[in-house]
Amino acid sequence: MQDVQQKAKQTKLVIFDVDGVLTDGSLFIGDDGQEYKAFNSRDGHGMKMLQHSGVTIAIITGRTSEVVRHRVRDLGIKHVYQGQHDKREALEHLLTSLDVSAQEAAYVGDDVVDLPAMIRVGFAIAVQNAHQEVKAHAHWITPSIGGHGAARDVCELIMDAQGTLRTQLDAYLQ
């Protein structure tokens, strides 16, 4: 756990996949072709707190969805890569544009398409219900499953390691 705490402490950028991480992976598609996804509000608030604590958040997802565009706008996430079949390429572009080293980045994934990015970063995280191969390459596995608190687990772990969690929580006690 000490290694996990050290990795969390040095994290400046957290990259989340969407389907299976920020959602439970279910895709609801209406008769009109409109796609719907369910996001966890506590995950979203954890992401807002993490950003307020000074950590940058980004999204890299293989699918392209208006729903995701709306969600990231609501969360204030500015670095969004949709329709990315090569997630490592998107990761490299993100690291360069933000001038962040791979060792200072964390990636949260759930399926094998996330592995090229996960094995590149300093802190690879798998959600509890991730594919076994993804779990095998993760430095940490969240206690919660994707779409049901996993993102909040990640955010609070990093804030705790960086000494900012108590400040973020205390803001609601005043």
N, C-alpha and C positions, 0 to 999 in steps of 0.2 A: 504493500500500500504506500510505502514511502516513495517509491519510484513514481507511482501515479500522482501523488501530491506534488512532487517536483515537476513533473510534466505539466500538471495543471497550473502550477505557480508561474511557469515561464510562458504560458499561452497568451498570445496577443490577438489571435484570430481564431474563431471557431466557424467551421463550415458544416452546414447541415444539408443532408439529402432531404427530400420531401417525403415521397411515398414510402411508407414503412418506418419513417423516423418521426417526422412532424405529423404524420397521419398514421392510421393503423394499416395502411396499404390498400384499403378498399377504394375502388373507383365506382362512383355512381354516375351513370350516364343516362340522361333523359331521352325520350323519344325524339327530341329535337337535336340530339347530339351534344347538348350542354353537359359539361362534366362538373360533378360536385364532389367535394372532399370535406371531411370533418377534421377540424383542428382543435386541440386542447387549449382552453383559455389559460390555464396555469402554465403550460409550456410557453405560451406567448408572453405572459407577464415575466416569467423567468428570463426570457430573451431580452425583454426591455430593461430589466434590472442589470443584466450582464453588460448591455451596451452602456447604460448609465455609469457602470463601474469602470468603463474605459476599454473594454474588450470589443473588438470589431466582430460583427457577425456577417456571414455570407451564406448564400444558398447556391448549391450546384445540383441540378436535377436533370434527369434524362428526358422527362416529359415537358411539354410546353402547355401551360394552362393559364387562363385568365384568372381562375380562382387563386392561384399562387401569386399572381401579380397583385391582386387586391390584398391578400394576406400580408405580403411583405411590405406593401405600402403602409398598411395599418400598424405594422411593427417598427417602421422606420428603418428597415434593412435596405441599404443602398446598393449592395454588391450582389447581383442576382444573375445567375447563368442558367437559363432554361434550354431545353432541347440539346443537352450535352451528352453525346454518346461516348465521347472520350473525356471522362471526368478528370483525368490527370492533366490533359492539355488545358482545361479550364482552370484547374488548380494552379498550374505554372503561370498562366496569365495573371491570375489573382495575386499570387505571391509577388510577382514582378511589379504589378501596378500599385500595390500597397507597400512595397519595400519591406516585406516581412519574410524572414527565413522560414524554410520548411520546418525547422525545429521549433519555431515559435507558433506553429499552426496546429490546430486539432481538427480532425474530420470525424463526423458522426455518420455512420452508415448502417445498412441492414442487409444488403444483398451483394452478390459477387461483382456487380457492375461498379460498386464503390471501392473495391480492393485496389485498383491502380492508384487512386488518390490516397487511400488509407495507408498504404505501405510507404508512401512518400513523406508523410507528415511526422512530426515529433510525437504527437499524441493521437493514436488511433483509437476510436471509441465505437463499440458496437452496442446496439440496443439489445435488450434482454431476449427478444424473440428473433434475433438476426439469424441468418443462415450460418450453419456450423463453420464453414470455411472463413466467414467474416469474423466470427468469434475467435477462431484460432489465431487470427492476425491482429487482434485488438489488444491494446495495453490495458483497457478497462471495459467492462460490460456494465451497462446501466442496470439498476435494480428494477426499473419499470420497462414496460414494453413500448414499442413505437406508437406514437399517437396518444399515449396514456401516461404521460409524465416523464418519459425518457429525456426530452429536451430540458425539462426543469431540473432533472437529476444532474445533467451535464453542467448547466448554468450555475447551480448551487455548489457543486464540487469545485468548479474553477474559482468562483467568488470566495469560497471558504479558504482555499489554498492561497489566494492572493490577499486575504485579510479584508475583503470588501463586503462580505455577506452581511455581517452584523450592521454595518452602516446602511445598506440597502433595506434591511428589514426594519431597523429603528426608525426610518423615515415614516413608517406607518403607525408608529406608537406615539407620535407627538401631537 
